[in-house]
Amino acid sequence: MPRSRLNAALRSRLQPAHRRIAGLLPPTARRRYLYLAGHHRLPRLRDPRTFTEKVNWRILRDRRPELAWTCDKLAMKEYAARVQQEAGVAVPETLWSGEDLGAVAGRAFDRAWVLKPNHRSGLVRFGAAAQPMDAPTVAATRDWLGDDQSVLLGEWAYSQARQLFLVEEDIAGAGPLDDYKFFVFHGEVAAIQVDRGRFTRQHVRNYYSPEWEPITVQKTVPSGPPTVAPGNLAAMLHAAEVLGRSFDFMRVDLYSTGDTVWFGELTPYPGGGVTRFEPPEFDSWLGERWSLPTLSR
């Protein structure tokens, strides 16, 4: 097994243990523990400088209303729909949402679908067109609403999200789409993360400048060979900046099918601020582009 894959496998085994230990600690100690586990050093939380330190500062301190809804997937889609025309994005249609997935057990949808929890990240199930929501899927996702990401990791905006199941149209079609993640600081894109083959064994991750110049950096999963810029890169950059302009920082996740730019989601806490960039200079470079807000007491 390549070293990068081996390291990823070890991380996936150790992460649940780290999270269980962290869940027993008070918030600031929890963030310090998780940061130390990921970065092998303690964070500067009183004077954050790097991007990941500032993510942790936001998790611990920023309770402004403009962030309160940014981990609620349905609220994100409503926001994207309000600026849809200016941003030039399509928003995937919600086929169903609710607290009891059993309510749609046996139901078939008229198109391919994706099942997600409205209030959590990293969990997803796919269904083909006319494939009913079967009993094994209902059983396998039963605990999705009970596991609260805000309690375990202290990521406040998740505590404000409605605990619901969400079924939306699958825009991927024949195969998985590249996942374009735009780091937007004060309305300007600084870098683009591209995940290819996500949710597969071929998952690779690359970074680019807004001009599509490759950036030599790795985070969590291995890098792949550089690819050519998408034909609608300018449209995606515009969409990301419109969607992210209301925030001092927001990662805006988009997809592309042909000429259509699709809204994915907003991510206020990428990686929870605990996953490490290699080389770490990229973390510092991103941090220089983020001016933290002055919070009132």
C-alpha positions as CSV (number, residue, x, y, z in Angstrom):
1,M,0.0,0.0,0.0
2,P,1.4,3.5,-0.9
3,R,2.5,5.5,2.2
4,S,-0.2,8.2,1.6
5,R,-2.9,5.5,1.6
6,L,-1.4,3.8,4.6
7,N,-1.4,7.1,6.5
8,A,-5.0,7.7,5.6
9,A,-6.0,4.3,6.8
10,L,-4.2,4.8,10.1
11,R,-5.9,8.2,10.5
12,S,-9.3,6.7,9.9
13,R,-8.7,4.1,12.6
14,L,-7.4,6.6,15.2
15,Q,-9.9,9.3,14.5
16,P,-12.9,7.7,16.4
17,A,-10.7,7.2,19.5
18,H,-9.5,10.9,19.3
19,R,-13.0,12.1,19.0
20,R,-14.2,10.0,22.0
21,I,-11.5,11.4,24.2
22,A,-12.1,14.9,22.9
23,G,-15.8,14.6,23.7
24,L,-14.9,14.3,27.5
25,L,-13.0,17.6,27.5
26,P,-14.3,21.2,27.9
27,P,-14.4,23.2,24.6
28,T,-11.1,24.9,24.6
29,A,-9.2,21.9,25.9
30,R,-11.0,19.8,23.3
31,R,-9.9,22.0,20.5
32,R,-6.3,22.0,21.7
33,Y,-6.4,18.2,22.0
34,L,-7.8,17.7,18.5
35,Y,-5.4,20.3,17.0
36,L,-2.4,18.6,18.7
37,A,-3.5,15.2,17.4
38,G,-3.8,16.5,13.8
39,H,-0.9,19.0,13.7
40,H,1.5,17.7,16.3
41,R,1.7,21.1,18.0
42,L,-0.7,23.2,20.1
43,P,-2.7,26.0,18.4
44,R,-2.3,29.7,19.2
45,L,-5.9,30.4,20.0
46,R,-5.4,33.8,21.6
47,D,-3.4,35.1,18.6
48,P,-4.3,32.8,15.7
49,R,-2.2,33.2,12.6
50,T,-2.6,30.2,10.4
51,F,-5.8,29.3,8.6
52,T,-6.4,26.2,10.7
53,E,-5.8,28.2,13.9
54,K,-8.4,30.8,12.7
55,V,-10.9,28.0,12.0
56,N,-10.5,26.9,15.6
57,W,-10.9,30.5,16.8
58,R,-14.1,30.7,14.9
59,I,-15.4,27.4,16.3
60,L,-14.7,28.6,19.9
61,R,-15.7,32.3,19.7
62,D,-17.8,33.3,16.6
63,R,-21.5,33.2,17.4
64,R,-22.7,35.9,15.0
65,P,-26.2,35.3,13.4
66,E,-24.7,35.3,9.9
67,L,-22.9,32.0,10.7
68,A,-25.8,30.4,12.6
69,W,-27.4,28.8,9.6
70,T,-24.3,27.8,7.6
71,C,-24.3,24.2,8.7
72,D,-28.0,23.6,7.9
73,K,-28.1,22.1,4.3
74,L,-31.6,23.2,3.6
75,A,-30.9,26.8,4.8
76,M,-27.8,26.8,2.6
77,K,-29.9,25.9,-0.4
78,E,-32.4,28.6,0.4
79,Y,-29.6,31.1,0.6
80,A,-28.2,29.9,-2.8
81,A,-31.7,30.1,-4.3
82,R,-32.0,33.8,-3.2
83,V,-28.8,34.8,-5.0
84,Q,-29.2,32.2,-7.8
85,Q,-29.7,34.6,-10.7
86,E,-26.7,36.8,-9.8
87,A,-24.4,33.9,-8.9
88,G,-25.4,31.9,-12.0
89,V,-25.9,28.6,-10.2
90,A,-28.4,25.8,-10.3
91,V,-29.6,24.4,-6.9
92,P,-30.4,20.7,-6.7
93,E,-34.1,20.0,-6.0
94,T,-35.1,18.7,-2.6
95,L,-37.2,15.6,-3.1
96,W,-38.1,15.1,0.5
97,S,-37.0,16.1,4.0
98,G,-38.1,15.0,7.4
99,E,-37.3,13.5,10.8
100,D,-38.5,10.0,10.1
101,L,-37.0,8.3,7.1
102,G,-39.4,5.4,7.6
103,A,-42.1,7.8,6.2
104,V,-40.7,7.3,2.7
105,A,-39.7,3.6,3.1
106,G,-40.7,1.8,-0.1
107,R,-41.1,5.1,-2.0
108,A,-39.4,5.4,-5.4
109,F,-38.4,8.8,-6.7
110,D,-38.5,9.9,-10.4
111,R,-34.8,10.5,-10.6
112,A,-31.5,9.4,-9.1
113,W,-31.2,10.6,-5.5
114,V,-28.8,11.4,-2.7
115,L,-29.6,10.9,1.0
116,K,-27.8,13.1,3.6
117,P,-28.4,14.3,7.1
118,N,-29.3,18.0,7.1
119,H,-27.1,18.8,10.2
120,R,-23.9,16.7,9.6
121,S,-21.1,16.3,7.1
122,G,-19.4,13.3,5.5
123,L,-22.5,11.0,5.5
124,V,-24.2,10.2,2.2
125,R,-26.1,7.3,0.4
126,F,-27.0,7.2,-3.2
127,G,-30.0,5.7,-5.0
128,A,-30.8,5.1,-8.7
129,A,-33.9,6.4,-10.4
130,A,-37.0,4.5,-9.4
131,Q,-34.9,2.7,-6.7
132,P,-37.1,2.7,-3.6
133,M,-35.9,3.8,-0.2
134,D,-35.5,0.3,1.2
135,A,-35.6,-1.1,4.7
136,P,-31.8,-1.7,4.9
137,T,-31.1,2.0,4.1
138,V,-33.6,3.1,6.8
139,A,-31.9,0.8,9.3
140,A,-28.4,1.7,8.4
141,T,-29.1,5.5,8.8
142,R,-31.1,5.2,11.9
143,D,-28.5,6.9,14.1
144,W,-27.8,9.8,11.7
145,L,-30.0,12.1,13.7
146,G,-28.8,11.0,17.1
147,D,-25.1,11.8,16.5
148,D,-24.7,15.6,17.0
149,Q,-21.5,16.9,15.5
150,S,-21.8,20.1,17.5
151,V,-21.7,18.2,20.8
152,L,-18.7,16.0,19.9
153,L,-16.5,18.5,18.1
154,G,-17.9,21.8,19.4
155,E,-18.6,23.2,16.0
156,W,-21.3,25.7,17.0
157,A,-23.2,26.2,13.7
158,Y,-24.0,22.5,13.6
159,S,-25.9,23.0,16.9
160,Q,-28.2,25.5,15.0
161,A,-29.0,23.1,12.1
162,R,-32.3,21.2,12.0
163,Q,-31.8,17.5,12.7
164,L,-33.5,16.1,9.6
165,F,-33.0,13.6,6.7
166,L,-32.6,15.2,3.3
167,V,-33.2,13.5,0.0
168,E,-32.2,15.6,-3.1
169,E,-31.7,14.9,-6.8
170,D,-28.4,13.4,-7.7
171,I,-26.9,15.7,-10.3
172,A,-23.9,13.4,-11.1
173,G,-25.6,11.3,-13.8
174,A,-23.3,8.6,-15.1
175,G,-20.5,8.9,-12.5
176,P,-19.0,10.9,-9.6
177,L,-18.4,14.6,-10.4
178,D,-15.3,16.5,-9.5
179,D,-15.9,18.5,-6.3
180,Y,-14.7,22.1,-6.6
181,K,-14.1,23.8,-3.2
182,F,-13.4,27.5,-3.3
183,F,-11.6,29.2,-0.4
184,V,-13.3,32.7,-0.4
185,F,-11.9,35.4,1.9
186,H,-13.8,38.7,2.1
187,G,-15.4,38.0,-1.3
188,E,-12.3,36.9,-3.1
189,V,-11.2,33.4,-4.1
190,A,-7.7,32.6,-2.8
191,A,-7.4,28.9,-3.7
192,I,-9.4,26.0,-5.2
193,Q,-9.4,22.5,-3.8
194,V,-10.5,19.8,-6.3
195,D,-11.6,16.4,-5.1
196,R,-11.8,13.7,-7.7
197,G,-13.4,10.3,-7.1
198,R,-14.8,11.3,-3.7
199,F,-16.5,8.4,-1.9
200,T,-14.4,5.9,-4.0
201,R,-11.1,4.2,-3.5
202,Q,-9.6,6.5,-6.2
203,H,-10.2,9.7,-4.2
204,V,-7.4,12.2,-4.9
205,R,-7.2,15.9,-4.0
206,N,-5.4,18.8,-5.8
207,Y,-5.0,22.5,-5.2
208,Y,-5.0,25.3,-7.7
209,S,-4.7,29.1,-7.8
210,P,-7.7,31.0,-9.2
211,E,-5.7,31.1,-12.5
212,W,-5.6,27.3,-12.3
213,E,-1.9,27.1,-11.6
214,P,-1.2,23.9,-9.6
215,I,-0.3,24.5,-5.9
216,T,2.0,21.8,-4.4
217,V,0.1,20.9,-1.2
218,Q,-1.5,17.8,0.2
219,K,-4.1,17.4,2.9
220,T,-5.6,14.1,4.3
221,V,-5.7,12.2,0.9
222,P,-3.1,11.9,-1.8
223,S,-2.7,14.3,-4.7
224,G,-3.4,13.2,-8.3
225,P,-2.0,14.4,-11.6
226,P,-2.9,18.0,-12.5
227,T,-5.9,18.4,-14.8
228,V,-6.9,21.1,-17.3
229,A,-9.1,23.9,-16.1
230,P,-12.8,23.4,-16.5
231,G,-14.3,25.3,-19.4
232,N,-16.6,27.3,-17.1
233,L,-13.9,28.2,-14.5
234,A,-14.7,31.9,-14.8
235,A,-18.4,31.2,-14.1
236,M,-17.5,29.1,-11.0
237,L,-15.2,31.8,-9.6
238,H,-17.9,34.3,-10.0
239,A,-20.5,32.1,-8.3
240,A,-18.1,31.3,-5.4
241,E,-17.4,35.0,-4.8
242,V,-21.1,35.9,-4.9
243,L,-22.0,33.1,-2.5
244,G,-19.1,33.8,-0.2
245,R,-19.0,37.6,-0.2
246,S,-21.1,38.0,3.0
247,F,-18.5,36.3,5.1
248,D,-14.9,37.0,6.2
249,F,-14.2,33.5,5.2
250,M,-16.3,30.7,3.6
251,R,-15.5,27.7,1.6
252,V,-18.0,27.4,-1.2
253,D,-18.4,24.0,-2.7
254,L,-19.6,23.7,-6.3
255,Y,-20.1,21.1,-9.1
256,S,-20.1,21.4,-12.8
257,T,-22.0,19.5,-15.5
258,G,-21.4,20.8,-19.0
259,D,-21.9,24.5,-18.8
260,T,-24.1,24.4,-15.6
261,V,-22.6,25.4,-12.3
262,W,-24.3,23.6,-9.4
263,F,-24.4,24.7,-5.8
264,G,-23.0,22.1,-3.4
265,E,-22.8,23.6,0.1
266,L,-21.1,26.1,2.3
267,T,-18.4,25.0,4.7
268,P,-17.5,27.4,7.6
269,Y,-15.2,24.9,9.4
270,P,-13.1,23.0,6.8
271,G,-11.7,19.9,8.3
272,G,-12.7,21.2,11.7
273,G,-9.3,23.0,11.6
274,V,-7.6,19.9,12.8
275,T,-6.4,18.3,9.5
276,R,-2.9,19.4,8.4
277,F,-1.7,20.9,5.2
278,E,1.7,19.7,3.8
279,P,3.7,21.8,3.5
280,P,2.5,23.9,6.5
281,E,3.5,27.1,4.7
282,F,0.2,26.9,2.8
283,D,-1.6,27.0,6.1
284,S,0.2,30.2,6.9
285,W,-0.4,31.7,3.5
286,L,-4.1,31.0,3.7
287,G,-4.2,32.5,7.2
288,E,-2.7,35.8,6.0
289,R,-5.7,36.2,3.7
290,W,-8.3,36.0,6.6
291,S,-8.8,39.1,8.7
292,L,-10.9,37.9,11.7
293,P,-13.9,40.0,12.7
294,T,-13.9,42.1,15.9
295,L,-16.6,40.5,18.1
296,S,-18.6,42.3,20.6
297,R,-18.8,41.0,24.1
